[in-house]
Amino acid sequence: MLKIGIIGAGRIGKVHLESISYHVKNATVVAVADPFMNDETRAFIEGFGVAKITTDYHELLNDPEIDAVLVCSSTDTHAAISIEAVNAGKHVFCEKPVDHSTEKIRAVADALAAHPTIKFQVGFNRRFDHNFAAVRRAYDEGKIGDAHILKITSRDPAPPNPTYIKVSGGIFLDMTIHDFDMATFLTNSDVEEVYVESAVLVDPAIGEQGDVDTAIISMKMANGALAVIDNSRRAAYGYDQRAELFGSKGMVATSNDTVSSAVISDENGVTGEKPLYFFLERYMESFSEEMRQFVDACENDKPTPVGIHAGLQSVKIGLAAKKSVAEHRPVKLSEID
Ligand SMILES: NC(=O)c1ccc[n+]([C@@H]2O[C@H](COP(=O)([O-])OP(=O)(O)OC[C@H]3O[C@@H](n4cnc5c(N)ncnc54)[C@H](O)[C@@H]3O)[C@@H](O)[C@H]2O)c1
């Protein structure tokens, strides 16, 4: 039984607590740390029978009973806490992104290299989504042939509060980072070059924060494939998450998940359900699956499915995308760092 401590009890920390408690065998959450613990959060955590609740994550790192920690705190704390945890001998699951700076991510990689028995996984949960996993499986099985064109549609149902934009690192390091990881996952290739066309079409307040809310991103993959991601911070009909991989032998495409597949036909037309509302609804099962695989890697000494290389690559692509917007030109990944 893997004994887990969760660092950061915000939105995603609570998701992992719930999913481990209900859906992950061979693991139990024994402690949660958050410096801003309030009564509501404490009651939520106590509801899962967690023994230790503290405001200081060092208590978790110093606890010999704890085998692994989940770093679910704000992004700017991920790298430093991960390094401390690795040095304390804990396996680490770190939420995305590992950091906004490649230098800090490399420092995490260095700590891991010095502790080869420690497992490290980045929270790119979409790899474990049943639809996207099926796309990669079809590619791995040779059904698509060589990858030629990847199309990812990724549109949120509603933009975040503009005050969040600045701390989040902007659309590319916060939202599109999942799509960048998905592009490398679905084509099984790194990215070589990025070019972005972008606009502020959803909320002028986002533009005032120096960010964009609408983007078309073209990428050249290292294996020769071309990829395009389209992003919007607001789709009127809900969370739009689709992918299509086209290759020399065929194509595989996914559609959105809905509450039901019922289609109603009447005198006004033919209508179906809207997509599931947002990531908590759409990706809940993927959060459980990524955790099951992390626990399996720790318990059975296997490599984790999403390591520090993926953590670094996704941020490099995000930084290249930002540079492409700023300089309005294609940017090679080799220019980043
Ligand atoms: N994989 C996903 O789909 C996904 C979804 C949401 C968030 N995230 C990532 O998870 C991280 C947290 O996001 P969130 O939405 O849960 O934010 P949040 O603001 O709801 O929660 C963050 C929590 O971390 C706590 N915290 C801050 N500093 C801390 C420290 N030093 N030690 C312990 N706790 C600390 C805060 O008090 C807060 O409760 C972000 O990096 C975000 O990018 C990933």
PDBQT file of the ligand as one rigid body, heavy atoms in Angstrom, charges set to zero:
ROOT
HETATM    1  N1  LIG A 401      -3.982  18.586 -14.646  1.00  0.00    +0.000 N 
HETATM    2  C1  LIG A 401      -4.959  19.468 -14.715  1.00  0.00    +0.000 C 
HETATM    3  O1  LIG A 401      -5.870  19.374 -15.525  1.00  0.00    +0.000 OA
HETATM    4  C2  LIG A 401      -4.962  20.619 -13.741  1.00  0.00    +0.000 A 
HETATM    5  C3  LIG A 401      -6.182  21.225 -13.422  1.00  0.00    +0.000 A 
HETATM    6  C4  LIG A 401      -6.171  22.293 -12.518  1.00  0.00    +0.000 A 
HETATM    7  C5  LIG A 401      -4.975  22.738 -11.976  1.00  0.00    +0.000 A 
HETATM    8  N2  LIG A 401      -3.797  22.134 -12.344  1.00  0.00    +0.000 N 
HETATM    9  C6  LIG A 401      -2.508  22.616 -11.798  1.00  0.00    +0.000 C 
HETATM   10  O2  LIG A 401      -2.500  22.372 -10.393  1.00  0.00    +0.000 OA
HETATM   11  C7  LIG A 401      -1.904  23.434  -9.694  1.00  0.00    +0.000 C 
HETATM   12  C8  LIG A 401      -2.895  23.974  -8.664  1.00  0.00    +0.000 C 
HETATM   13  O3  LIG A 401      -4.037  24.447  -9.338  1.00  0.00    +0.000 OA
HETATM   14  P1  LIG A 401      -5.445  24.615  -8.592  1.00  0.00    +0.000 P 
HETATM   15  O4  LIG A 401      -6.425  24.942  -9.655  1.00  0.00    +0.000 OA
HETATM   16  O5  LIG A 401      -5.707  23.464  -7.688  1.00  0.00    +0.000 OA
HETATM   17  O6  LIG A 401      -5.148  25.935  -7.742  1.00  0.00    +0.000 OA
HETATM   18  P2  LIG A 401      -5.786  26.380  -6.371  1.00  0.00    +0.000 P 
HETATM   19  O7  LIG A 401      -5.426  27.823  -6.215  1.00  0.00    +0.000 OA
HETATM   20  O8  LIG A 401      -7.212  25.974  -6.286  1.00  0.00    +0.000 OA
HETATM   21  O9  LIG A 401      -4.979  25.514  -5.287  1.00  0.00    +0.000 OA
HETATM   22  C9  LIG A 401      -3.639  25.685  -5.010  1.00  0.00    +0.000 C 
HETATM   23  C10 LIG A 401      -3.465  25.391  -3.523  1.00  0.00    +0.000 C 
HETATM   24  O10 LIG A 401      -2.067  25.355  -3.232  1.00  0.00    +0.000 OA
HETATM   25  C11 LIG A 401      -1.911  25.904  -1.952  1.00  0.00    +0.000 C 
HETATM   26  N3  LIG A 401      -0.509  26.287  -1.738  1.00  0.00    +0.000 N 
HETATM   27  C12 LIG A 401       0.137  27.402  -2.159  1.00  0.00    +0.000 A 
HETATM   28  N4  LIG A 401       1.425  27.353  -1.731  1.00  0.00    +0.000 NA
HETATM   29  C13 LIG A 401       1.579  26.186  -1.055  1.00  0.00    +0.000 A 
HETATM   30  C14 LIG A 401       2.669  25.569  -0.379  1.00  0.00    +0.000 A 
HETATM   31  N5  LIG A 401       3.852  26.163  -0.305  1.00  0.00    +0.000 N 
HETATM   32  N6  LIG A 401       2.452  24.363   0.205  1.00  0.00    +0.000 NA
HETATM   33  C15 LIG A 401       1.257  23.755   0.124  1.00  0.00    +0.000 A 
HETATM   34  N7  LIG A 401       0.180  24.302  -0.483  1.00  0.00    +0.000 NA
HETATM   35  C16 LIG A 401       0.348  25.496  -1.071  1.00  0.00    +0.000 A 
HETATM   36  C17 LIG A 401      -2.894  27.076  -1.910  1.00  0.00    +0.000 C 
HETATM   37  O11 LIG A 401      -3.183  27.462  -0.571  1.00  0.00    +0.000 OA
HETATM   38  C18 LIG A 401      -4.096  26.468  -2.619  1.00  0.00    +0.000 C 
HETATM   39  O12 LIG A 401      -4.985  25.842  -1.703  1.00  0.00    +0.000 OA
HETATM   40  C19 LIG A 401      -1.500  24.479 -10.754  1.00  0.00    +0.000 C 
HETATM   41  O13 LIG A 401      -0.144  24.312 -11.043  1.00  0.00    +0.000 OA
HETATM   42  C20 LIG A 401      -2.347  24.123 -11.962  1.00  0.00    +0.000 C 
HETATM   43  O14 LIG A 401      -1.700  24.445 -13.184  1.00  0.00    +0.000 OA
HETATM   44  C21 LIG A 401      -3.777  21.081 -13.183  1.00  0.00    +0.000 A 
ENDROOT
TORSDOF 0
